[in-house]
C-alpha cells in the first residue's frame, strides 16, 4: 500500500476531505478553472470567475500591486528597428520594397524614402507579463459580481478587498508606462529566461502570484470543500476509493488530468452528472 502523499502545509490526505485528496493528485500546472469545472460540475465561465476571485483575494495579489510601482519604474526597454517614412531625407537603411510602394501611392514622388530607424520599446516579454497580470486582476470585481451570493458565501470571499484589488489594478493598467505594452503571458521559453536572469528578484512578486495562480486551491482546502455539495462529495469519495485501489495494485501514484470528456484519474474517468449533457454516460467509467 502506498503511503499517502501530503498536501501543502503537511496535512495528510488521510485527514483531508475526498475532494481535496482528489485535487491534490492534479497534474501540476494544469488549468485550474477547467479542472474545477469538471470536478465540481460547474459551468466553465463560473469556474473561471471563481478562480479569478480566489487569485485576486490572495495575499500574493496585494503584494504584487503594492510593489508594482517599483516594477514599473524598472521596466526593461528593448531596442528595435521600425520602418519610418521620410521626405527629402534618409534617416537609416533604406527599405527599397517599402519605398517603391510608398512612392507609387504618392504619384511617383522620388523624394520619399522608407527607412529602418532604431526605436525604443517597452513591449518586452517581462512587461507584457506585468500588463497581463494587472489586466487579469482588474477583472476580478466583474467576476465577483457574476457569482451568486451562495457561492461568494461558500468561498468566504472578502468582497471589499477584492473590489479594492480590482480598482488598484485598473488604475495601474492606465499607467502611461504600460501604454503600448500588450497584455500577453510569456511563452514557456520566455518564462524560463525571465526566471533565471538577473532581474528575477525584481519580478519576485509577479512570480509569487504566478505560483499561487497555478494552484489557488492548494491551501486552504476548506475553499474547495465549501464549493462542494454533499452529493458531489460522495462522488469524489467513490472516485478516491477506486484510485486508491489502483495505486495499491500498481504501487504508483495516479495523476488527475482534465480532458474534454471529464476528469481522468488512473484508469478511471469521472464525468459529473451536471456536465453529462447526453445523459447516457456513466459517472465512473473504466478507460483502460
C-alpha positions, -999 to +999 in steps of 0.1 A: +000+000+000+014+034-010+019+059+018-004+089+014+013+120+000+010+152+019-009+184+010+007+218+013+013+226+049+018+190+058-018+180+061-020+143+054-045+131+029-060+108+054-073+138+073-083+157+042-117+156+025-121+133-005-124+164-028-091+178-015-075+144-018-086+141-054-075+176-062-040+171-047-034+145-074-039+171-102-011+174-128+010+204-118+003+235-139-029+222-155-057+247-159-074+253-126-107+266-140-111+236-163-103+211-135-127+228-110-154+229-136-151+191-143-145+182-107-174+201-092-198+201-121-198+238-126-202+258-159-168+268-174-174+305-171-184+302-135-153+282-127-132+309-143-149+336-122-142+315-090-105+312-099-103+350-107-118+359-074-097+335-055-065+348-070-074+384-065-083+378-029-049+363-021-020+380-002+002+374-033-021+396-054-019+425-030+018+422-026+022+423-063+002+455-066+020+471-037+053+466-053+041+472-089+052+508-089+088+497-083+085+471-111+071+497-135+099+521-126+125+495-136+107+483-167+132+469-193+134+487-226+142+469-258+156+484-290+142+475-323+142+489-359+109+501-373+101+515-408+097+553-410+085+573-440+109+602-447+107+630-472+138+647-486+160+629-461+174+595-453+175+585-416+187+550-418+189+520-441+165+524-470+138+497-473+135+497-511+105+475-514+085+497-490+100+528-506+088+518-541+053+511-527+052+544-509+063+563-540+037+546-561+009+557-538+024+593-539+022+596-577+059+587-581+074+612-557+110+602-557+118+623-526+101+597-504+122+571-487+111+544-462+139+539-438+147+514-410+152+535-379+160+525-343+132+528-318+129+522-280+101+499-269+087+489-236+068+460-252+091+432-238+081+398-225+085+408-189+065+440-193+038+421-213+036+397-184+031+426-159+004+441-181-014+408-185-014+402-147-027+437-140-054+432-166-064+399-151-067+414-116-087+443-128-114+419-140-119+403-105-146+427-094-167+419-125-161+382-119-173+387-083-205+404-094-213+375-117-211+349-089-242+341-069-244+351-032-243+314-022-210+308-039-195+340-026-205+329+009-192+294+004-158+309-007-158+333+023-147+359-003-139+394+011-158+414-014-145+448-003-109+437-005-114+421-040-131+453-052-101+473-039-076+450-057-095+453-089-097+491-086-059+495-080-052+471-109-075+491-132-056+523-123-023+507-128-034+494-162-039+530-172-004+540-162+014+557-190+043+534-185+022+505-197+008+524-227+016+504-258+025+473-239+005+443-250-011+422-222+003+388-230+015+359-209+051+348-218+058+316-237+074+287-218+108+297-232+103+334-222+092+324-188+122+302-183+145+330-193+128+356-171+130+334-140+167+329-145+180+363-155+194+389-131+162+408-130+142+379-115+145+394-080+126+425-092+099+402-106+096+382-074+061+395-065+049+386-100+065+351-098+049+345-064+015+355-077+020+332-107+029+304-084-003+309-064-024+312-095-012+278-108-030+261-078-052+286-060-069+258-041-039+240-027-044+257+007-067+260+025-087+230+014-118+245+031-123+266+000-128+235-022-150+219+005-172+249+007-179+248-031-186+210-030-222+199-023-228+167-004-237+146-035-206+157-053-185+149-022-199+113-023-188+111-060-153+122-050-152+097-022-160+068-046-135+081-071-108+083-045-116+047-033-112+034-069-080+053-074-065+042-041-073+006-050-054+011-083-025+028-065-023-002-041-022-026-070+003-007-092+024+009-064+024+041-084+006+074-076-020+084-102-024+120-115-056+138-122-059+151-158-086+172-174-100+160-208-128+173-229-149+143-217-143+147-179-116+140-153-092+111-158-075+097-128-056+065-133-077+041-153-109+059-143-128+087-160-152+108-139-180+128-155-201+149-132-238+145-139-242+183-142-220+182-172-234+150-187-255+167-214-261+135-233-274+119-201-262+084-212-226+084-200-218+068-167-204+089-138-175+065-135-160+047-165-130+024-167-110+036-197-081+011-196 
